[in-house]
Amino acid sequence: MSYNIAVAGKGGTGKTSIAGLIIRYLKRNGTGPILAIDADPNANLGESLGLEVKQTVGSMLDDFQRDKIKIPSGMTKEAYLDFKLNEVIAESKDIDLVTMGRGEGPECYCYPNLMLRKFADNLAGNYAYMVMDNEAGMEHLSRRTTQNVDELLIISDHSVKGIRTVARIRDLVSELKLVVKRQSVIINLVPARLDPLVTGELARLGIDPVATIPLDEELYKYDLKLKPLLDLPDTSKAVRAVSDLIAKLLNERGKK
């Protein structure tokens, strides 16, 4: 059974970069293959990992709906759909990526979301780790895509609004009774120190961050040039902070 890590938070908090750095750590220090899930319709995890995404779950479903009358003789619709879903996987050494994307038209979001959840559940047993980068906001929580999670990492930027979004996400996880073994809050894009307004809001809401990730010029330059975050040097401040965090979480898991 895979160890499932999900990343959530409002837009602009650097969720995808955090997901990429988690995958970087697992690739270098893990003990098995990794399944990366880009569950954001505005997909860019592949770019962060340096993987080419030729097709998404959403675009495949569009093609399937148009071509389903061409299902090969002797094959059921379900078996053919499963076959086509497997073609969506972008494969590389140690890391495979599935990208949700979205279908055409205003009502084509829910179905790719449902299929992604089922597909990820079926694939999970083949990987040591699964890392899911969620849509900005709380859509995937409310749609129950993000569940059966070992580590839910809720990301805020260095802002009061970000902290308040974290609180709402925590409340939603509780209200929906999602199967999340542990939640951890991360404050990303932090300057030299936390601003008193941010620390005050954390205290008011009873939030104790498990880690702060510093602003990192190296990471910014890699993103700007579309260079894979997997290639960031160990000297990167963000790399060090995320690596220390994941090492700590996995160590605590091993002691249970």
WOQUIGI-V289382 format. One record per residue. N is the residue number from 0. RES is the residue in three letters. PHI is phi in radians with two decimals (999 if undefined). NEAR is the number of other C-alpha atoms within 12 Angstrom. Layout:
n: <N,N>
res: <RES,RES>
phi: <PHI,PHI>
near: <NEAR,NEAR>
This chain:
n: <0,1,2,3,4,5,6,7,8,9,10,11,12,13,14,15,16,17,18,19,20,21,22,23,24,25,26,27,28,29,30,31,32,33,34,35,36,37,38,39,40,41,42,43,44,45,46,47,48,49,50,51,52,53,54,55,56,57,58,59,60,61,62,63,64,65,66,67,68,69,70,71,72,73,74,75,76,77,78,79,80,81,82,83,84,85,86,87,88,89,90,91,92,93,94,95,96,97,98,99,100,101,102,103,104,105,106,107,108,109,110,111,112,113,114,115,116,117,118,119,120,121,122,123,124,125,126,127,128,129,130,131,132,133,134,135,136,137,138,139,140,141,142,143,144,145,146,147,148,149,150,151,152,153,154,155,156,157,158,159,160,161,162,163,164,165,166,167,168,169,170,171,172,173,174,175,176,177,178,179,180,181,182,183,184,185,186,187,188,189,190,191,192,193,194,195,196,197,198,199,200,201,202,203,204,205,206,207,208,209,210,211,212,213,214,215,216,217,218,219,220,221,222,223,224,225,226,227,228,229,230,231,232,233,234,235,236,237,238,239,240,241,242,243,244,245,246,247,248,249,250,251,252,253,254,255>
res: <MET,SER,TYR,ASN,ILE,ALA,VAL,ALA,GLY,LYS,GLY,GLY,THR,GLY,LYS,THR,SER,ILE,ALA,GLY,LEU,ILE,ILE,ARG,TYR,LEU,LYS,ARG,ASN,GLY,THR,GLY,PRO,ILE,LEU,ALA,ILE,ASP,ALA,ASP,PRO,ASN,ALA,ASN,LEU,GLY,GLU,SER,LEU,GLY,LEU,GLU,VAL,LYS,GLN,THR,VAL,GLY,SER,MET,LEU,ASP,ASP,PHE,GLN,ARG,ASP,LYS,ILE,LYS,ILE,PRO,SER,GLY,MET,THR,LYS,GLU,ALA,TYR,LEU,ASP,PHE,LYS,LEU,ASN,GLU,VAL,ILE,ALA,GLU,SER,LYS,ASP,ILE,ASP,LEU,VAL,THR,MET,GLY,ARG,GLY,GLU,GLY,PRO,GLU,CYS,TYR,CYS,TYR,PRO,ASN,LEU,MET,LEU,ARG,LYS,PHE,ALA,ASP,ASN,LEU,ALA,GLY,ASN,TYR,ALA,TYR,MET,VAL,MET,ASP,ASN,GLU,ALA,GLY,MET,GLU,HIS,LEU,SER,ARG,ARG,THR,THR,GLN,ASN,VAL,ASP,GLU,LEU,LEU,ILE,ILE,SER,ASP,HIS,SER,VAL,LYS,GLY,ILE,ARG,THR,VAL,ALA,ARG,ILE,ARG,ASP,LEU,VAL,SER,GLU,LEU,LYS,LEU,VAL,VAL,LYS,ARG,GLN,SER,VAL,ILE,ILE,ASN,LEU,VAL,PRO,ALA,ARG,LEU,ASP,PRO,LEU,VAL,THR,GLY,GLU,LEU,ALA,ARG,LEU,GLY,ILE,ASP,PRO,VAL,ALA,THR,ILE,PRO,LEU,ASP,GLU,GLU,LEU,TYR,LYS,TYR,ASP,LEU,LYS,LEU,LYS,PRO,LEU,LEU,ASP,LEU,PRO,ASP,THR,SER,LYS,ALA,VAL,ARG,ALA,VAL,SER,ASP,LEU,ILE,ALA,LYS,LEU,LEU,ASN,GLU,ARG,GLY,LYS,LYS>
phi: <999,-1.33,-1.68,-1.77,-2.08,-2.09,-2.01,-2.37,2.67,-1.31,-1.09,1.48,-1.56,1.48,-1.01,-1.14,-1.11,-1.07,-1.03,-1.09,-1.27,-1.10,-1.12,-1.00,-1.09,-1.12,-1.08,-1.50,-2.23,-1.37,-2.14,3.11,-1.19,-2.11,-1.84,-1.68,-2.05,-1.69,-1.68,-1.78,-0.95,-1.52,-1.32,-2.58,-1.12,-1.00,-1.12,-1.14,-1.69,1.30,-1.92,-1.44,-1.75,-1.54,-2.68,-1.92,-1.03,-1.10,-1.20,-1.12,-1.14,-1.05,-1.09,-1.12,-1.10,-1.31,-1.86,-1.09,-1.21,-1.70,-1.00,-0.98,-1.03,1.49,-1.96,-1.31,-1.03,-1.12,-1.16,-1.19,-1.10,-1.09,-1.05,-1.19,-1.08,-1.15,-1.26,-1.31,-1.15,-1.59,-1.78,-2.67,-1.16,1.35,-2.28,-2.01,-2.24,-2.07,-2.00,-1.24,1.09,-2.69,-1.45,-1.49,1.60,-1.31,-2.02,-1.79,-1.49,-1.12,-1.14,-1.00,-1.05,-1.11,-1.14,-1.07,-1.06,-1.12,-1.13,-1.09,-1.06,-1.21,-1.41,-0.92,-1.14,-1.59,-2.26,-1.31,-2.39,-2.22,-2.12,-1.96,-1.67,-1.56,-1.09,-1.03,1.66,-2.24,-1.04,-1.26,-1.21,-1.18,-1.53,1.11,-1.24,-1.56,-2.62,0.92,-1.88,-1.39,-2.26,-1.77,-1.74,-1.73,-1.76,-2.14,-1.45,-1.47,-2.66,-1.17,-1.06,-1.09,-1.11,-1.18,-1.13,-0.99,-1.08,-1.16,-1.13,-1.02,-1.11,-1.17,-1.01,-1.19,-1.10,-1.45,0.94,-1.20,-1.48,-2.14,-1.24,-2.65,-1.97,-2.37,-1.77,-2.13,-1.76,-1.81,1.07,-1.54,-1.26,-1.00,-2.64,-1.19,-1.19,-0.97,-1.15,-1.24,-1.13,-1.13,-1.20,-1.04,-1.14,-1.08,-1.65,1.18,-1.86,-2.03,-1.07,-1.42,-2.83,-2.09,-1.91,-1.29,-0.97,-2.36,-1.12,-1.12,-1.09,-1.03,-1.18,-1.11,-1.09,-1.08,-1.64,0.98,-1.55,-1.04,-1.17,-1.08,-1.65,-1.00,-1.28,-1.10,-1.33,-1.03,-1.11,-1.19,-1.03,-1.09,-1.15,-1.18,-1.08,-1.07,-1.15,-1.16,-1.05,-1.13,-1.12,-1.23,-1.15,-1.14,-1.09,-1.14,-1.47,-1.42>
near: <19,27,34,38,41,45,51,53,43,36,26,22,34,40,44,44,42,50,45,47,41,46,47,35,36,35,31,23,20,25,16,23,31,41,45,49,50,51,48,39,31,23,33,35,46,42,28,38,41,29,30,23,29,22,28,38,47,38,29,35,35,25,22,24,21,13,16,21,14,16,21,15,11,10,15,15,19,16,16,24,28,26,20,28,34,26,24,32,33,32,24,20,16,28,34,39,47,47,48,49,37,32,27,21,12,9,12,22,29,28,27,35,37,24,33,43,32,22,31,41,25,19,29,30,19,21,27,27,38,44,47,47,50,50,40,31,32,31,25,37,38,26,25,26,39,46,33,28,32,28,33,39,42,50,49,43,37,36,28,25,24,34,36,30,32,42,34,25,35,33,20,24,32,19,14,20,17,26,22,28,22,26,32,34,36,37,44,39,33,28,20,14,17,25,18,14,17,27,23,18,25,29,17,16,20,16,27,23,30,25,31,34,38,29,28,28,19,23,35,23,16,24,26,14,14,22,23,30,37,34,25,30,20,21,15,25,27,38,37,27,30,35,34,24,29,33,21,18,26,26,14,13,16,10,8,7>
